[in-house]
């Protein structure tokens, strides 16, 4: 059974409700993006992982430098 056509006031009311819901969604998204891109907060939350990663990178770089130095001396 088809629905009766909506009146202009019903359409306006629906549009206003949709605009308000959209504005709320945009505000929430803006907040989530701000939190996700706050590098200071990310560092604070993941300090242990960052320190471990930096230590691993330092170790790998150090090992590569030592192996190159040994190759140059041997060659």
Residue frames relative to the residue before (quaternion, step in Angstrom):
aa qw qx qy qz dx dy dz
X 1.0000 0.0000 0.0000 0.0000 0.00 0.00 0.00
X 0.3996 -0.7339 0.4899 0.2485 3.65 -0.67 1.01
X 0.4752 -0.6621 0.5039 0.2862 3.53 -1.17 0.68
X 0.5244 -0.6190 0.4643 0.3554 3.59 -1.06 0.62
X 0.5787 -0.5942 0.4148 0.3742 3.61 -1.06 0.64
X 0.4548 -0.6860 0.4985 0.2723 3.57 -1.10 0.73
X 0.4774 -0.6513 0.5076 0.3004 3.51 -1.18 0.58
X 0.6711 -0.4893 0.3653 0.4204 3.56 -1.27 0.30
X 0.6429 0.5222 -0.3248 0.4566 3.60 1.00 -0.77
X 0.6398 0.5112 -0.3246 0.4732 3.59 1.01 -0.75
X 0.6483 0.5061 -0.3171 0.4722 3.58 0.97 -0.82
X 0.6481 0.5113 -0.3171 0.4668 3.61 0.93 -0.87
X 0.6494 0.5200 -0.3078 0.4617 3.55 0.94 -0.89
X 0.6521 0.5104 -0.3032 0.4714 3.56 0.99 -0.86
X 0.6503 0.5123 -0.3101 0.4675 3.58 0.98 -0.85
X 0.6460 0.5171 -0.3179 0.4628 3.59 0.96 -0.84
X 0.6527 0.5041 -0.3107 0.4726 3.57 0.96 -0.84
X 0.6547 0.5066 -0.3119 0.4663 3.58 0.98 -0.84
X 0.6326 0.5250 -0.3312 0.4631 3.61 1.00 -0.78
X 0.6624 0.5029 -0.3055 0.4638 3.58 0.90 -0.89
X 0.6569 0.5001 -0.3064 0.4738 3.59 0.95 -0.84
X 0.6437 0.5185 -0.3140 0.4672 3.57 1.01 -0.83
X 0.6446 0.5187 -0.3203 0.4614 3.60 0.93 -0.86
X 0.6463 0.5114 -0.3138 0.4715 3.57 0.99 -0.82
X 0.6510 0.5139 -0.3110 0.4642 3.58 0.97 -0.85
X 0.6452 0.5128 -0.3194 0.4678 3.59 0.97 -0.81
X 0.6458 0.5143 -0.3197 0.4650 3.60 0.96 -0.81
X 0.6498 0.5036 -0.3181 0.4722 3.59 0.95 -0.82
X 0.6575 0.5076 -0.3090 0.4632 3.56 0.93 -0.89
X 0.6260 0.5341 -0.3330 0.4603 3.58 0.98 -0.82
X 0.6587 0.5070 -0.3048 0.4649 3.58 0.96 -0.83
X 0.6576 0.5033 -0.3078 0.4684 3.58 0.96 -0.85
X 0.6501 0.5053 -0.3164 0.4711 3.59 0.97 -0.81
X 0.6332 0.5301 -0.3289 0.4580 3.57 0.98 -0.82
X 0.6726 0.4815 -0.2976 0.4767 3.59 0.92 -0.86
X 0.6819 0.5024 -0.2983 0.4399 3.59 0.91 -0.87
X 0.7545 0.3789 -0.2134 0.4916 3.60 1.05 -0.67
X 0.4723 0.6461 -0.4584 0.3865 3.61 1.24 0.22
X 0.2416 -0.8257 0.4915 0.1355 3.56 0.02 1.31
X 0.6053 0.5545 -0.3754 0.4303 3.61 1.03 -0.57
X 0.6633 0.4837 -0.2999 0.4859 3.57 0.96 -0.84
X 0.6263 0.5328 -0.3402 0.4563 3.60 1.02 -0.75
X 0.6455 0.5048 -0.3196 0.4757 3.60 0.97 -0.85
X 0.6482 0.5238 -0.3181 0.4520 3.57 0.94 -0.87
X 0.6928 0.4822 -0.2733 0.4614 3.60 0.94 -0.91
X 0.8059 0.2675 -0.1080 0.5171 3.59 0.99 -0.82
X 0.1510 0.8428 -0.5046 0.1104 3.56 1.13 0.66
X 0.6657 0.5135 -0.3151 0.4402 3.61 0.83 -0.92
X 0.6729 0.4907 -0.2982 0.4663 3.59 0.91 -0.89
X 0.6462 0.5183 -0.3208 0.4591 3.59 1.01 -0.78
X 0.6577 0.4956 -0.3100 0.4751 3.58 0.93 -0.87
X 0.6512 0.5056 -0.3178 0.4683 3.60 0.95 -0.82
X 0.6546 0.5056 -0.3127 0.4670 3.59 0.97 -0.82
X 0.6525 0.5049 -0.3160 0.4684 3.59 0.95 -0.83
X 0.6408 0.5146 -0.3240 0.4687 3.59 0.99 -0.79
X 0.6532 0.5094 -0.3156 0.4627 3.58 0.95 -0.83
X 0.6507 0.5004 -0.3183 0.4742 3.60 0.92 -0.86
X 0.6464 0.5168 -0.3178 0.4627 3.59 0.95 -0.84
X 0.6463 0.5147 -0.3164 0.4661 3.58 0.97 -0.82
X 0.6683 0.4984 -0.3027 0.4619 3.59 0.87 -0.95
X 0.6554 0.4983 -0.3173 0.4707 3.60 0.90 -0.87
X 0.6561 0.5182 -0.3107 0.4521 3.58 0.94 -0.86
X 0.6525 0.5053 -0.3134 0.4698 3.59 0.93 -0.85
X 0.6598 0.5010 -0.3155 0.4627 3.60 0.93 -0.84
X 0.6470 0.5128 -0.3268 0.4601 3.58 0.97 -0.79
X 0.6590 0.5007 -0.3097 0.4681 3.58 0.95 -0.82
X 0.6700 0.4924 -0.3194 0.4545 3.60 0.91 -0.82
X 0.6337 0.5085 -0.3362 0.4762 3.61 1.04 -0.65
X 0.6409 0.5221 -0.3271 0.4579 3.57 0.98 -0.82
X 0.6562 0.5063 -0.3142 0.4629 3.59 0.97 -0.84
X 0.6423 0.5205 -0.3287 0.4567 3.60 1.00 -0.78
X 0.6566 0.5079 -0.3201 0.4565 3.60 0.94 -0.79
X 0.6660 0.4952 -0.3056 0.4667 3.59 0.97 -0.80
X 0.6802 0.4887 -0.2895 0.4633 3.58 1.02 -0.82
X 0.7206 0.4873 -0.2447 0.4283 3.60 1.05 -0.72
